[in-house]
Amino acid sequence: MRFISVCLLLVALCSPSEAQVLPYAKEVIQTLSSEAFKGRGYVESGDSLAAEYIKNEFRRFGLTSYQEDYFQHFRMSANTFPEPIHLSIDGESLTPGEDFLVFPGSPSISGIFESIPIYQDDLFNNETLTQKVASSPRSVLVMDVVDNDSLSEQEQQRVFQIEQFLRRSPNNPARANIILTDEKMSWFGATVPDFRPSFIVIKDSVRNPFGMVEVELKSVLNSAHLTQNVVGYVEGSNPDSTIIIMAHYDHFGKMGQALFPGANDNASGVAMLLSLARHFSENKPPYNIAFLAFGGEELGLLGAKYFTENPLFDLSEVKFTLNFDIAGTGDDGIQVVNGSVYREQFDELVSLNESLNLLPEVRIRGSACNSDHCLFDQLGIPGFYIYTLGGIRAYHDIYDRFETLPLTEFEDYFTLMVKFIEGL
């Protein structure tokens, strides 16, 4: 009976947000990565659907808006593929997302074309390579798998330059390019179109050599797409300083009929941001905490760039920033970008983790301009960019789904961040 009483007391001492961290995080991630949110990209208003969801959570938690509706609108360019894509090799249809990806800057193309192969040896024979490219005005150039491990650094650089020429140079007369690979495919976004369409294809999905390529691809460049950041704050006991919690909510959306759910990247980071927003709305923080959910990160940190150029509060009052991206694993702990730059705060984070026995490891890393924190780094505002380590390999692909996201250390990660923020 005494044991039961102690357990009930411990539960009673926990706030509702602390007791329900993982269920709430799962709810957020499952919602944002569902088909209804269209991959949170720029087809079928996926970005706006996600922003509206985050705004409603901010409102539900009672966050204060710097503007009337929590939104900070801005315009950006995005190349999109809103219609079903067809690609077949010698009559065998390939599945987008599984067998191939469209390079994100690709323009539209429709038709049936002969293929011209470019083998690895051709890449280092200027005469042969020039002849094949010159003979391709009505054909598709096919660059066969390159074994980078067998190449010198100089040879790898040449291969990269040739690939860039094939995709982006107006002097390549080919109708399209196909690059065969035997490695994991990862998709990205584009804000400007290439000169011709290009595809990356898993080599095992096609016969080699192959002859005829049939393709139907509709590309739409949204050169002035209206999107938004979502911004709110909780007032702290010392309102003269501000801590920023940030995470990008956008992902790649849809590539034709292929959906990129983005559960780990970055519905999980948004789940951490919202979990902390809920907690500190119920537990007064030591400083003002601004919660910034950025759009346009995957297309070049565009939301963060717009915000830092058009801030909604005085950035000189910012004490520290925390950027959460890829928060859904943690089997091997977390990586802290800027840990070696702000060593005092990093050492405190490590000390907290060890004393509370939370995460397997807190690893240190230097500066890196690889997410939204970079725009704040450039202004000299201190902060960390943190991501989880280990677990699934799904990243920038159709397999980054809620169903396979382990969330191994999410609760401990959340606890560590709460304690760290309270001690800043």
ZANU-685623 format. One record per atom (N, C-alpha, C): residue in three letters; x, y, z. Coordinates in steps of 0.02 Angstrom, whole numbers, plus 32768, in hexadecimal, padded with zeros to 4 digits. Layout:
% residues N
ALAXYZ/...
//
This chain:
% residues 424
MET802A7FC48000/MET800080008000/MET802C803F8000/ARG8062803D8029/ARG808F8077802C/ARG80AF80847FE8/PHE80C3804C7FC5/PHE80E280537F82/PHE80B280757F52/ILE8072805F7F55/ILE8040807D7F28/ILE803780C77F37/SER803780D97F77/SER802F811F7F8A/SER8068814A7F70/VAL80A581307F75/VAL80DF81557F5B/VAL80DA815F7F10/CYS80C5812A7EEC/CYS80BD812F7EA4/CYS808A81647E91/LEU805181637EB7/LEU801D81947EA8/LEU803681DB7EB7/LEU805F81E37EEA/LEU807B82247EFA/LEU80A8823D7EC2/LEU80D282107EA8/LEU810082247E72/LEU80D982387E34/VAL80A482147E25/VAL807B82267DEB/VAL805B826B7DF6/ALA804482777E33/ALA802382B67E42/ALA805382F17E3C/LEU809382E57E4A/LEU80C4831B7E46/LEU80D6832C7DFF/CYS80C883007DD0/CYS80D8830D7D8A/CYS80A183387D6C/SER80B5836B7D45/SER808283917D22/SER806483667CEB/PRO802783787CD2/PRO800983517C9C/PRO8037834A7C5F/SER805C83807C4F/SER8087837C7C14/SER80BF834A7C1E/GLU80DC83477C5C/GLU811383197C69/GLU80FB82D17C66/ALA80BD82C67C7F/ALA80A382827C81/ALA808F82677C3D/GLN808582957C0D/GLN806B82817BCC/GLN809A82967B93/VAL80DB82987BA0/VAL810A82B07B6D/VAL810882847B2F/LEU811382447B37/LEU811882187AFD/LEU80D682117AD8/PRO809D82077AFA/PRO805E82037AD4/PRO805082427AAB/TYR805F827C7AC8/TYR805382BA7AA2/TYR808382BF7A67/ALA80C282AF7A71/ALA80F382B17A3A/ALA80DD82837A01/LYS80C782487A13/LYS80AF821979DF/LYS8074823579B9/GLU8046825579DD/GLU800C827379BD/GLU802082A8798B/VAL805082D3799F/VAL806783087972/VAL808882EB7934/ILE80B582BC793E/ILE80DB82A07906/ILE80AD827978D7/GLN8080825278F3/GLN8052822C78C9/GLN8026825A78A0/THR8011829078BE/THR7FE682C0789B/THR800C82E37862/LEU804682FF7873/LEU806B83277842/LEU808682FD7808/SER809482BD7815/SER80B0829277E1/SER807B826977BD/SER803C827677CC/SER8006825077AC/SER7FFA82697764/GLU7FD88240773D/GLU7FC9825276F7/GLU7FA0829276F4/ALA7F7982A17727/ALA7F4E82DC7726/ALA7F77831C7723/PHE7FB7831A7739/PHE7FE183567739/PHE800F835976FC/LYS8006832D76CD/LYS80268330768B/LYS80718337768D/GLY8090831D76C2/GLY80D9832276C8/GLY80F3836776DB/ARG80C5839576EE/ARG80D783D87706/ARG810383FE76D4/GLY80F683F27694/GLY811C84157660/GLY80F08446763B/TYR80FF844F75FB/TYR80E1848675D6/TYR80B3846E759E/VAL8099843175A7/VAL80658416757D/VAL8028840C75AA/GLU7FEE84207591/GLU7FAE841975B5/GLU7FB0843A75FA/SER7FD584727600/SER7FD7849C763D/SER7FED8476767B/GLY801A84457673/GLY8031842076AC/GLY8051844B76E1/ASP8078847E76CD/ASP809884AA76FD/ASP806584D17725/SER803084E97705/SER7FFD85107727/SER7FD584E57758/LEU7FC984A77746/LEU7FA5847A7773/LEU7FCD846F77B3/ALA800E846577AC/ALA8039845B77E6/ALA803D849A7811/ALA804484D377F1/ALA804885127816/ALA8008851F783D/GLU7FD085107820/GLU7F8F85197842/GLU7F8A84ED7880/TYR7FA284AF7879/TYR7FA1848178B2/TYR7FCC849C78EB/ILE800984B278DC/ILE803684CD790F/ILE8018850B792F/LYS7FFB85367906/LYS7FDB85737920/LYS7FA485617953/ASN7F7B85307942/ASN7F45851D796F/ASN7F5F850079B1/GLU7F9984DC79AE/GLU7FB784C379EC/GLU7FD284FE7A15/PHE7FF2852E79F6/PHE800985697A1A/PHE7FCE858B7A3D/ARG7F9885937A19/ARG7F5D85B37A36/ARG7F41858A7A70/ARG7F3F85487A67/ARG7F24851C7A9B/ARG7F4D85207ADB/PHE7F8F85297AD4/PHE7FBB852E7B0F/PHE7FBC85747B2C/GLY7F9C85A37B0B/GLY7F9A85E77B25/GLY7FD886107B17/LEU7FFF85FD7AE5/LEU803986257AD2/LEU802286697AB8/THR804B869B7AC5/THR803D86DE7AAD/THR805A86E67A67/SER803487067A3B/SER804C871179F7/SER806C875679F1/TYR80A4875979CE/TYR80C3879979C0/TYR809A87C0798C/GLN8075879A7963/GLN804787B77933/GLN80038799793E/GLU7FD287AF7919/GLU7F8D879D7929/GLU7F7F87527926/ASP7F9C872E78F6/ASP7F8886E878EC/ASP7FC286B878F1/TYR7FFA86CB7910/TYR803686A27918/TYR805E869978D7/PHE804386AF789F/PHE806586A4785F/PHE809286DF784D/GLN80CB86CE7830/GLN80F786FF7810/GLN80FD86E877C7/HIS80D88708779B/HIS80D786F27755/HIS8114870B772E/PHE812986E376FE/PHE815D86F876CF/PHE815486D1768F/ARG817386E8765B/ARG816E86C77619/ARG81B186A77607/MET81AB867075E2/MET81E6864A75CE/MET81D78626758D/SER820A860B756F/SER820385E57531/SER820B859A753F/ALA81E28572751E/ALA81E785297526/ALA81D5850774E5/ASN820084D974CE/ASN81F284B17494/ASN81CC847274AB/THR81938464748D/THR8168842F74A6/THR815383FF746D/PHE813B83C47482/PHE812583907454/PHE80DF8379746B/PRO80AB839F7459/PRO806983937475/PRO804283597457/GLU8057833F741D/GLU8030830B73FC/GLU805682C973FB/PRO8031829173F2/PRO8053825073F1/PRO808B824E73BD/ILE80C2822C73D0/ILE80FD822773A6/ILE810281E1738A/HIS811281DD734A/HIS811C819B732A/HIS81638198730E/LEU818781637320/LEU81C881557303/LEU81CD810A72F7/SER81D980F772B9/SER81E280B072AA/SER822080A6727F/ILE8241806E728A/ILE827D805C7265/ILE826E801C723F/ASP8271802071FD/ASP82627FE671D3/ASP82207FC571E6/GLY81EE7FEF71F3/GLY81AB7FD77201/GLY819D7FC47249/GLU81D07FC67274/GLU81C67FB572BB/GLU81BF7FF572E4/SER81837FFE7301/SER8176803A7328/SER819A8038736B/LEU81B58072737E/LEU81D8807973BE/LEU81AB809F73EF/THR81B68094742F/THR818E80B37463/THR81B280EF7480/PRO8194812A747C/PRO81B581657498/PRO81BE815F74E3/GLY81F8817574FB/GLY820881707541/GLY822A812F7554/GLU821680F87534/GLU823580B77541/GLU826C80A8750F/ASP825C80AD74CE/ASP828C809D7499/ASP82B280D9747F/PHE829481147486/PHE82B5814F746A/PHE829E818E748F/LEU82C681C27488/LEU82B58205749E/LEU82C082357464/VAL829882697462/VAL82A2829F7432/VAL82D082D37453/PHE830482E87430/PHE832C831F744C/PHE82FF835C7454/PRO8301837D748D/PRO82CD83AE749F/PRO82C783EA7472/GLY82FB83FC744C/GLY82F684357420/GLY82DE842373DA/SER82C983E573D0/SER82B783CE738C/SER827B83F37370/PRO827F84077330/PRO82448421730D/PRO821A83E872F1/SER81E383F972D1/SER81B583C772B5/SER81D483A47279/ILE81BD8366726D/ILE81D083417232/ILE819B830B7224/SER819182FD71E5/SER816282C871D1/SER817982A97190/GLY817B8266718D/GLY818E8246714E/GLY81B282047158/ILE81C681E77120/ILE81EC81A8711E/ILE822F81B770FC/PHE826681A3711C/PHE82A981B67105/PHE82D8817B7106/GLU8307817A70D7/GLU833E814B70DA/GLU836F81607111/SER8393812F712B/SER83C4813F715F/SER840B81387144/ILE843981607160/ILE8480815C7150/ILE84A681517191/PRO84C781187199/PRO84E9810A71D8/PRO852B812F71DE/ILE853A8144721A/ILE857C815F722B/ILE859781347264/TYR85CA810D7254/TYR85E880E07285/TYR8620810372AB/GLN863880E372E0/GLN866B81027309/GLN86AA811372E1/ASP86BF80E672B5/ASP86FB80F3728C/ASP86F18130725F/ASP86B2813B7248/ASP86A48173721C/ASP86B081B6723F/LEU86A881B77280/LEU86AE81F572A6/LEU86F5821072A5/PHE872581E47297/PHE876B81F87298/PHE878A81F67252/ASN875F81F37220/ASN877481F571DA/ASN8750823071B9/ASN8772826871B3/ASN875182A5719A/ASN8732829D7155/GLU875482787129/GLU873B827070E5/GLU86FA824970E4/THR86F982107108/THR86BD81E7710A/THR8684820C712B/LEU8692822C7163/LEU865E82507187/LEU86418288715C/THR866B82AD713A/THR865482E4710F/THR862982CA70D7/GLN863C829170B8/GLN861482747082/GLN85CF825F709A/LYS85CC823F70D4/LYS858B822870ED/LYS855D826270FE/VAL85798295711E/VAL854F82CF712F/VAL853882F270EF/ALA856482F970BE/ALA8552831B7080/ALA851D82F67058/SER851882B57061/SER84E7828D703B/SER84A48285705E/SER849882AD7092/SER845E82A170BD/SER842382D270B8/PRO841E82FC7083/PRO83E8832E7083/PRO83A183107087/ARG839782D4706F/ARG835582B57072/ARG83558277709E/SER8385827370CD/SER838E823770F5/SER839482477140/VAL839682127167/VAL83A1821771AF/VAL83E781FB71BE/LEU8410822371DE/LEU8452820C71F3/LEU844C81E57234/VAL846B81AA7237/VAL8467817F7272/VAL84AD8176728E/MET84B9819372C8/MET84FA818E72EA/MET84F881517317/ASP8521811F7307/ASP851F80E0732C/ASP853E80E97372/VAL853480B8739C/VAL854C80BB73E2/VAL859780C773E3/VAL85AB80F6740C/VAL85F181067415/VAL860880EC7459/ASP863D80C57459/ASP865980AA7497/ASP868980DD74B4/ASN8670810974DF/ASN8699813F74FA/ASN86D381257524/ASP86C980EB7543/ASP86FE80CF756E/ASP873D80BE7546/SER873580B17505/SER876F809F74DC/SER879080DD74BD/LEU8774811874C9/LEU878D815574A9/LEU87B6817F74DA/SER87E581A374BE/SER880B81D374E6/SER87DE821074F4/GLU87F4823A7522/GLU87CE82777531/GLU87C782A374F4/GLN87FB82A774CB/GLN87F882CF748E/GLN87C682B1745C/GLU87C5826F7456/GLU8797824E7429/GLU874E82567441/GLN874382537482/GLN8701825E749D/GLN86E882A5748E/GLN871582D47492/GLN870383197483/GLN86EF83207439/ARG871382FD740E/ARG8702830073C6/ARG86BD82E273BA/VAL86AE82AA73DA/VAL866C828A73D2/VAL863682BA73E9/PHE864182DB7422/PHE8610830B743B/PHE860583447409/GLN863C835E73ED/GLN8636839573BD/GLN86108380737F/ILE861B83427368/ILE85F78329732D/ILE85AD8323733C/GLU859D83097377/GLU85568303738A/GLU85368348738C/GLN8558837973A8/GLN853C83BD73AA/GLN853383D97364/PHE856283CB7337/PHE855C83E172F2/PHE851F83C172D1/LEU8516838072DA/LEU84DE835E72BA/LEU849C837B72D3/ARG8497838A7312/ARG845883A1732F/ARG844B83EB7322/ARG848084147324/ARG8474845C732A/ARG848E848672F0/SER84B9846B72C6/SER84D684957292/SER84A8849C7255/PRO84A184D8723A/PRO847B84E171FC/PRO849F84C271C0/ASN84DE84B071C8/ASN850484937191/ASN84FC8447718A/ASN84D6842971B7/ASN84C583E371AF/ASN848683DE7185/PRO848983C17149/PRO844E83C1711C/PRO841B838A712B/ALA842A835D715A/ALA83FE83247167/ALA83B9833B717F/ARG83868312716F/ARG834283217186/ARG833B831671D1/ALA836082E671EB/ALA835D82D77233/ALA839A82AE7247/ASN83A582A77287/ASN83DB827E72A2/ASN83BF824B72D3/ILE83DE821172D5/ILE83D181DF7308/ILE841481CD7328/ILE841781CF7369/ILE845381BB738E/ILE8442817D73B5/LEU8464814673A6/LEU8458810773C9/LEU84818106740A/THR846480E7743D/THR848680E3747D/THR847880A1749F/ASP84A4808C74CA/ASP8497805274F5/ASP84988066753E/GLU849380A7754B/GLU849380C1758F/GLU844D80D975A3/LYS844480E875E3/LYS8405810375FB/LYS83F6814675D9/MET83B7814E75C3/MET83A3818C75A3/MET838681BD75D7/SER839A81FC75D2/SER837E823075FD/SER8367826A75D2/TRP832C828475E1/TRP831082BA75B8/TRP831C82FD75D9/PHE831C833175B1/PHE8325837575C9/PHE82F483A375A4/GLY82F583E275B5/GLY82C984127594/GLY82F084417568/ALA82CD8468753F/ALA82ED84987513/ALA82C284D6750D/THR82E2850F7508/THR82BE854E7500/THR82C4856974B9/VAL82F1854D7491/VAL82FA8562744B/VAL82FC8524741F/PRO82E6852A73E0/PRO82E684F073B4/PRO832A84E37394/ASP833884A37387/ASP83728491735E/ASP8361849A7315/PHE8393849272E9/PHE8386849972A2/PHE8363845C7284/ARG8369842272A4/ARG834983E6728A/ARG833883B872C4/PRO8308838B72BA/PRO82F6835C72EF/PRO832C832772F9/SER833383127338/SER836282DD7349/SER834282AF737C/PHE83568270737A/PHE833B823E73A7/PHE8375821673C5/ILE836D82017403/ILE839B81D17420/ILE837581907429/VAL839181597411/VAL836E8119740D/VAL839880E3742F/ILE837780BB7459/ILE839880827478/ILE83A9804F7441/LYS83E9803E743C/LYS83FF80147404/LYS83DE7FD07404/ASP83D27FB4743F/ASP83B47F717442/ASP836C7F70742A/SER834E7FAB7420/SER83087FAD740A/SER83017FAB73BE/VAL833A7FAC739A/VAL83387FAD7350/VAL836A7F7B7334/ARG835E7F6772F5/ARG838F7F3E72D1/ARG83C37F6C72B3/ASN84007F5372AE/ASN84367F7B7293/ASN845F7F527262/PRO846B7F697226/PRO84577FAA720C/PRO840D7FAC71FA/PHE83F17FE971F8/PHE83AB7FEE71E3/PHE83A6802071AA/GLY836C801C7187/GLY83648043714A/GLY8335807E714F/MET82F380727152/MET82C280A7714D/MET82AB80BF7192/VAL82A481007197/VAL828D812071D5/VAL824D814571C6/GLU8218813571EB/GLU81D9815871E5/GLU81CD817F7225/VAL81BC81BF721E/VAL81B681E97259/VAL817D821B7251/GLU815B82277289/GLU8127825A728D/GLU8131827E72CF/LEU814882BD72CB/LEU815882E47307/LEU813E832B72FF/LYS81148340732E/LYS80FA8384732F/LYS811983AA7369/SER813D83DF7358/SER815E8409738A/SER813C844D738C/VAL8132846773C9/VAL811584A973D2/VAL814284D17400/LEU815B850A73E8/LEU818385367411/LEU8156856A7431/ASN815085667474/ASN812B8599749A/ASN815D85CE74AF/SER816386027487/SER819986337491/SER818A866474C9/ALA814B866974DF/ALA813A86987515/ALA810986777545/HIS811B863A755B/HIS80F086147588/HIS80EC863675CC/LEU80AF864175E5/LEU80A686607626/LEU80A5862A765C/THR80D5862E768A/THR80D985FE76C1/THR80E286267702/GLN80F686057738/GLN80F686287778/GLN8122860677AB/ASN813C862E77D9/ASN815586167819/ASN811C861B784B/VAL812085F17880/VAL80EE85F378B5/VAL8112860578F6/VAL80FE863C7916/VAL81268658794D/VAL80F9866A7987/GLY810A865479C3/GLY80E886677A00/GLY811986667A3A/TYR8102867F7A74/TYR8131867F7AAD/TYR810C86777AEF/VAL813386617B21/VAL811D865C7B66/VAL8145868F7B8E/GLU812486B97BB6/GLU814886EB7BDD/GLU816786CB7C1A/GLY81A786DC7C26/GLY81CB86C07C5E/GLY81CE86EE7C9A/SER81EE86D77CCF/SER81F486FE7D0C/SER822487397D02/ASN825387337CD3/ASN827F876A7CC2/ASN8275877A7C78/PRO824587A67C68/PRO823487B27C22/PRO826687DB7BFB/ASP829F87EE7C1B/ASP82D188167BF8/ASP82FD87EB7BCB/SER82F987A97BD2/SER8321877B7BA9/SER82F287487B89/THR8308872D7B51/THR82DF86FE7B2B/THR830886C17B18/ILE82EB86877B1E/ILE830686497B04/ILE82DC86367AC7/ILE82FD86227A92/ILE82D9860D7A55/ILE82DB85C27A4F/ILE82A085A47A46/ILE829A855D7A34/ILE8282855B79ED/MET82A7853979C1/MET82948538797A/MET829484F2795E/ALA826C84E97929/ALA826B84AB7903/ALA824984BB78C1/HIS8260849D788B/HIS823E84A8784B/HIS820784747843/TYR81CE848A7828/TYR8195845D781F/TYR818D844577D8/ASP81AF846577A9/ASP81A684527762/ASP81CB84127752/HIS81B583F1771C/HIS81D883B77701/HIS81D183BB76B5/PHE81DB83827692/PHE81DE83847649/PHE819B83787627/GLY81688367764E/GLY812683617631/GLY811D83257604/LYS8109833275C6/LYS80FA82FD7597/LYS812383067557/MET813C82CE753E/MET815D82CB74FD/MET813082A074D2/GLY810182C174AE/GLY80CF829B748B/GLY80A4827574BD/GLN809F823374B3/GLN8077820974E0/GLN809E81F1751D/ALA80DE82027522/ALA810781ED755B/ALA810282207592/LEU80F3820975CF/LEU80ED82347609/LEU812B822D7636/PHE81468265764C/PHE817E8266767A/PHE8164827D76BF/PRO8157824D76EC/PRO8134825E772B/PRO815C828A775B/GLY819E8280775E/GLY81C882AA7789/GLY81B882A277D3/ALA81B1826577EB/ALA81A2825A7831/ALA81DC8270785E/ASN82188257784F/ASN8252826B7876/ASN826A82B07863/ASP826982BF7822/ASP827F82FF7807/ASP8244832677EA/ASN82228350780F/ASN823283617853/ASN81F38367787D/ALA81C4833A7870/ALA818A8338789C/ALA819F832A78E4/SER81D6830378EC/SER81EE82F4792F/SER820A83327952/GLY822D835D792C/GLY8246839C7949/GLY820D83CA795D/VAL81D983CC7934/VAL819E83F47944/VAL817C83D87983/ALA817B83967989/ALA815F837779C5/ALA8185838C7A03/MET81C7839179FE/MET81EF83A97A37/MET81DE83F27A46/LEU81DB841B7A12/LEU81CA84627A1B/LEU8186846A7A3D/LEU815484457A24/LEU8111844C7A40/LEU810D842F7A87/SER813283F97A94/SER813383DD7AD7/SER8150840F7B09/LEU818584327AF4/LEU81A384647B20/LEU817584A17B26/ALA815284B37AF1/ALA812284EA7AF5/ALA80EA84DA7B27/ARG80D1849D7B23/ARG809D84887B52/ARG80B8848A7B9B/HIS80F3846E7BA5/HIS8110846C7BE8/HIS811984B17C05/PHE813884DE7BE0/PHE814885207BFC/PHE810B854E7BFD/SER80D7853D7BD9/SER809885627BE1/SER807785527C24/GLU808985187C40/GLU806E85027C81/GLU809F850E7CBA/ASN80DE85197CAA/ASN811385227CDC/ASN813C855F7CC7/LYS813385967CEB/LYS815185D67CD7/LYS819D85D07CCF/PRO81B785E17C94/PRO81FF85D97C88/PRO822786137CA6/PRO826A860B7CAA/PRO829386417CC6/PRO8297867F7C9A/TYR828F86757C59/TYR829286AD7C2A/TYR825786A57BF9/ASN824B86D97BD2/ASN821C86D07B9A/ASN823686987B6D/ILE8209866E7B57/ILE821C863A7B26/ILE81F386457AE7/ALA821786537AB0/ALA81F7865A7A6F/ALA81FA86187A4B/PHE81C286027A30/PHE81BE85C37A0B/PHE81B685D479C1/LEU81E785BF7999/LEU81EA85D07952/LEU81E685907928/ALA81AF85877905/ALA81A8854F78D6/ALA81B2856B7890/PHE81E885577871/PHE81FD85767832/PHE81E3854F77F6/GLY81CF857477C2/GLY81C385587780/GLY820285617756/GLY8203853F771D/GLY8238854976EB/GLY827D853276FE/GLU8285850B7733/GLU82C884F57746/GLU82E784C87711/GLU82BF849976F8/GLU82D9846876C9/GLU82EC84877686/LEU82D784C37679/LEU82E784E5763A/LEU831E85197643/GLY833F8518767D/GLY837785467686/GLY8372857376C3/LEU8354855B76F9/LEU834F85817738/LEU832985C3772D/LEU82F785C17702/LEU82D785FF76EB/LEU82AD86207722/GLY828A85F7774A/GLY82618614777F/GLY828C863577B4/ALA82C2861577C7/ALA82EF863277F9/ALA8311867177DE/LYS8322866F779E/LYS834086AA777F/LYS831086E57782/TYR82D186D87770/TYR82A0870E7771/TYR8296872877B8/PHE829386FB77E8/PHE82878710782D/PHE82C1873B7847/THR82FF8725783C/THR8338874B7856/THR833F878F7833/GLU8326879477F6/GLU832787D577D3/GLU82EB880077E6/ASN82B687DF7801/ASN827988037814/ASN826287E97859/PRO828A87F3788C/PRO827A87D578CD/PRO823B87F378EC/LEU821887CA7912/LEU81DB87E07933/LEU81E887F7797B/PHE822687F17991/PHE823B880B79D2/PHE8284881B79CE/ASP829E883C7A01/ASP82E388547A02/ASP831388187A0A/LEU8338880879D6/LEU836587CF79D8/LEU83A187DB7A06/SER83AD88197A18/SER83E588277A46/SER83D4880E7A8C/GLU839587FF7A9A/GLU838087E77ADC/GLU8383879B7AE0/VAL839687797AA9/VAL839687307AA9/VAL83D287167AD0/LYS83C486ED7B02/LYS83F786D17B2D/LYS841586917B0F/PHE83EA86677AF1/PHE840186277AD4/PHE83CB860D7AA6/THR83E085E57A75/THR83B085C57A47/THR83BA85797A48/LEU838485557A3C/LEU8386850C7A34/LEU836084FA79F6/ASN838284D979C8/ASN836384C47989/ASN835C84787989/PHE831E845F7982/PHE831084187984/PHE82FF83FF793E/ASP832683CF7927/ASP831B83B078E5/ASP832E836678EC/ILE8302833B78D5/ILE830D82F278D8/ILE831382DD7922/ALA82DB82DE7943/ALA82D982D0798B/ALA82BA828C799B/GLY82B382617968/GLY828B82257970/GLY82AE81E47980/THR82F181E5798B/THR831381A6799B/THR833581AE79DF/GLY837781AF79E1/GLY839B81B87A20/GLY83BC817A7A3A/ASP83BA81447A14/ASP83DA81057A2A/ASP842381117A3E/ASP8444813E7A1A/ASP848B814D7A28/ASP849481927A46/GLY845E81B07A5E/GLY846281F17A7E/GLY8452822A7A4F/ILE847182647A5D/ILE846582A07A35/ILE84A782BF7A20/GLN84A582E479E9/GLN84DF830A79D1/GLN84D0835479DB/VAL84FF837979F5/VAL84F583C07A04/VAL852383EA79D8/VAL8507840679A4/VAL852B84357979/VAL8535847679A0/ASN85708492799B/ASN858584CD79C1/ASN859A84BC7A09/GLY859D847B7A18/GLY85B284677A5B/GLY85F8847F7A6C/SER8625847C7A3B/SER866984937A48/SER866F84DF7A45/VAL863D85007A29/VAL863D85497A25/VAL862685667A68/TYR85F285497A85/TYR85D8855F7AC5/TYR85E385287AF8/ARG862385227B0B/ARG863984E87B33/ARG861B84EA7B7A/GLU861385247B97/GLU85F785277BDA/GLU85B0850A7BDC/GLN8586851D7BAB/GLN854285037BA8/GLN854284B97B96/PHE857184A47B6B/PHE8575845D7B5A/PHE858884337B97/ASP85B8844A7BBD/ASP85CD84247BF8/ASP8594841F7C2A/GLU856C84547C2F/GLU853284527C5C/GLU84FF841F7C44/LEU84F6841B7C02/LEU84C783EA7BE5/LEU84DF83A37BF4/VAL851F83977BEB/VAL853C83557BF9/VAL853483447C43/SER854283747C6E/SER853D83697CB6/SER84F683587CCB/LEU84C6837B7CAF/LEU847F836D7CBD/LEU846D83267CA6/ASN848383157C6B/ASN847282D37C50/ASN848F829B7C7B/GLU84CD82A57C92/GLU84EC82717CBB/GLU84CC826C7D00/SER84BC82A67D1D/SER849F82A57D61/SER845882887D60/LEU843482937D2B/LEU83EF82797D26/LEU83EB82367D04/ASN8425821E7CE8/ASN842881DC7CC7/ASN83F281D67C91/LEU83F682027C5F/LEU83C182067C2C/LEU83D781E77BEA/LEU83FD820A7BC2/LEU840F81F27B7F/LEU844F81CA7B7F/PRO8457819C7B4E/PRO849581747B4B/PRO84D4819E7B44/GLU84CF81D57B1F/GLU850B81FF7B14/GLU84F582447AFB/VAL851C82767B0D/VAL851482B97AF2/VAL855582CA7ACE/ARG855482C87A8C/ARG859182D07A65/ARG859C83197A50/ILE85D9832C7A4E/ILE85EB83717A3E/ILE85FC837779F3/ARG85EA83B079D7/ARG85FB83BF7992/ARG8607840A798C/GLY862D841D795B/GLY86398464794F/GLY86008485792B/SER860C84C0790F/SER85D884E478EB/SER85CB84C278A8/ALA858D84C97890/ALA857984AD784F/ALA853B84D37837/CYS853F84EB77FA/CYS8506851277DE/CYS84D884E277BA/ASN84B584B777E0/ASN848D848277C1/ASN8444848277D8/SER842F84B777FA/SER83E884BD780B/SER83DC85067820/ASP839F85137838/ASP838A85597843/ASP83B485807875/HIS83D4855D78A4/HIS83FE858078D5/HIS843585A978B4/CYS844985957877/CYS848185B67856/CYS84768601784E/LEU843786147840/LEU8429865C7836/LEU843286837876/PHE8426866278AF/PHE8431868278F0/PHE847B86827902/ASP849D864C78F0/ASP84E6864A78FA/ASP8507868578D7/GLN84F18693789B/GLN851086C97874/GLN8506870E7894/LEU84D5871378C0/LEU84CA875278E4/LEU84EC87527928/GLY8512871D7936/GLY853587197976/GLY8509870779B1/ILE84CF86EA79A4/ILE84A186D579D9/ILE84B3868E79ED/PRO84C286817A2C/PRO84D8863F7A41/PRO849F860C7A40/GLY84B185CC7A33/GLY847E85997A34/GLY849885567A1B/PHE846F85237A24/PHE847E84DE7A0E/PHE844D84C879D9/TYR8466849F79AC/TYR843C8478797F/TYR8445842F7993/ILE840E840E79A7/ILE841383CB79C3/ILE83E9839A7999/TYR84068360798C/TYR83E1832B796A/TYR83F382E87989/THR83C582B97984/THR83CF827779A2/THR83F8824A7975/LEU841682177992/LEU844381EA796F/LEU842A81A27975/GLY843C81797942/GLY842B81327943/GLY83E58125792A/GLY83D380E5792A/GLY838F80D27915/GLY838980CE78CA/ILE835080E278B0/ILE834080D97869/ILE836C8103783B/ARG837480EC77FD/ARG839B811077CB/ARG8370813B779D/ALA832F813777A3/ALA8302815C7777/ALA830F81A7777D/TYR831B81C77744/TYR832B820E7744/TYR8320822976FD/HIS82F7825C76F7/HIS82E9827B76B7/HIS82D082477684/ASP82A78219769C/ASP828C81E6766F/ASP824581D57684/ILE822581A8765F/ILE81DF8196766D/ILE81D8816976AA/TYR8210815376C6/TYR820E812376FD/TYR821281447742/ASP821681867744/ASP821981AB7783/ASP81D281B2779E/ARG81B8817B77BB/ARG8172817677CF/ARG816A8171781A/PHE813081857831/PHE812081807879/PHE812481387890/GLU810B810A7868/GLU810580C4787D/GLU814880A4788F/THR817E80BC7872/THR81C0809F787D/THR81EE80CC78A7/LEU81D4810278C1/LEU81FD813178E8/LEU81FE81197930/PRO82398108794B/PRO823A80E8798D/PRO822D811679C8/LEU823F815779C3/LEU8239818579FC/LEU825881687A3B/THR829181497A32/THR82B281227A67/THR82BE814B7AA6/GLU82D581897A9E/GLU82EA81B17AD8/GLU82C481F37ADD/PHE828A81F87ABF/PHE826882387ABC/PHE825982547B01/GLU8240822B7B2E/GLU822D82437B71/GLU826B825C7B97/ASP82A182357B95/ASP82DE824A7BB7/ASP82FC82897B97/TYR82F8828C7B55/TYR830F82C77B30/TYR82E883047B46/PHE82A682FE7B4A/PHE827B83347B60/PHE828F834A7BA7/THR8297831B7BD4/THR82A9832B7C19/THR82EB83517C1D/LEU831C833A7BF6/LEU835D835B7BF5/LEU835783A37BDD/MET832E83AF7BA9/MET832783F27B8E/MET830384207BC0/VAL82D184067BE3/VAL82AE842E7C15/VAL82DF84447C4B/LYS830684167C65/LYS833684267C9A/LYS836C84567C81/PHE8381844D7C43/PHE83B584797C27/PHE839984C07C1F/ILE835D84C67C05/ILE833F85087BFC/ILE8334852B7C3F/GLU831D85057C71/GLU831285237CB3/GLU8353853C7CD2/GLY838B85207CBE/GLY83CB85357CDB/GLY83F185697CB4/LEU83D7857E7C7B/LEU83FA85B07C52/LEU83FC85F57C75/
//
